[in-house]
């Protein structure tokens, strides 16, 4: 059993930055792919970014490339998403998730553990 808790969401002006964190507890293992997803009002859940277990590989959806950075600290059982140059269209509930796979996957069905989400609102 793994529990994930997101934090760091809030209200930010367009062009600003936020750093989201995801803390894992329970029967954690560093050998998980860690991902971030988001869901905006009226939209389907969207893959944002993922990172493999040792941090050696990451992948981002096109809309956030160059602006968002995913990282992980296995010693602290945390995953972070640094979001820079935020845009209004980034407004969403952001969820962290973990997959037992050791290679990056984007499809949400591959993720077995999910946090409750944290709201990110970008004003313009």
N, C-alpha and C positions, 0 to 999 in steps of 0.2 A: 504494500500500500504506500502510495506516494501522494503527498499533498503539496500543492503549488499555490503560492500566494503572491499576487502582483501588488506593486506599490509604485508610487511616483507619478501617477496621473494627476491631471489638473487642468486649469485654464491657462492658456498661453496665447500671446499675440502672434499673428502670422510673422514668420521670420525668426521666431524664437526657438528655444530648445527645451527639451525635457529628457530626463533619463528615467526609464522604467526599469524596475528590478523585479525579479521573480525568485522567491526563496523556496527551496524544496526541503521537505522534511519527510519523516517516515523512513521506509525502506528504500533509501535513495541509492542510486548507483551513478557514477560518473559516466558510464557507458550508455548514455542516452543522447539521441539527437534532441536538441532543444529548439523549439520554434516559437515564433510570435505570430499571432493572427489578429485580425481586427474585424469588427462589424460596425458599419455605419448605419444610421437610421435608414430604413427602407432598402438596405443592401444585403447581399449575401455575405457570409463570413469569407474573409479574404486572407490568403497567406501573405505574410509580410517578410519574414526572414527566418532562417534556420542556421544552426551551427552544429557541427559534428562533435563527438564526445571529447576530443582532445583540442578542439578549437582550431584545427588545421584547415578547415574548409568551411565556408559559409556561402549562403545564397540569398539573394534578395529579389523581391518582385520589382519589376521595372520602375514602378512609380516612386520607389524610395531609394533607388540606387544613387549613391553619391551623397545622400542626406542622412541615412540611418546606418548605424553600425551595431551589430550584435556581438556580444562577447560573453564569456563564461568564466567562472572561477570555481573549479571543481572542489577546491579545498574548502570553500565557503558554501558550496551547494547553491550557487546563485547564477542567474543568467540576467544579462542586462541588455537593454535596447536604448542606445543613445540616438536621439532624434533631433536633428538640426534642421534649420531652415524650414520649420513647419509651415504647412499650408492648410487652408481651411478644409480642403478635402481629406486631410489626415484625421479629422474629427471622427472618433469612433470609440467603441469599447475595445480595449486591447487585452488579449488573452495570451498567457504563456502556456506552453504545452510541451510534453515530453513523449518521445517515441523510443521504443526499445531497439529500433534499428540503429546501425552504426554508420550508415551512409545517409546523406541528406535526402529527405523526402518533403514534398510540398503539400501533398494531399492530406487533409485533416483526418481522414479515416485511419491514417497510420499513427496517429497520436493517441495514446491511451490515457494520459493524465492531463488534466486541464485545471487551470486556476479559475477563479470567479470573475476575473476581469477588472480592469481599472479604466476609468473614463478619461479620455483625452479630448479636450475641446480647444480648438484653435479659432480664435476670433480674428476678423479682418476689419 
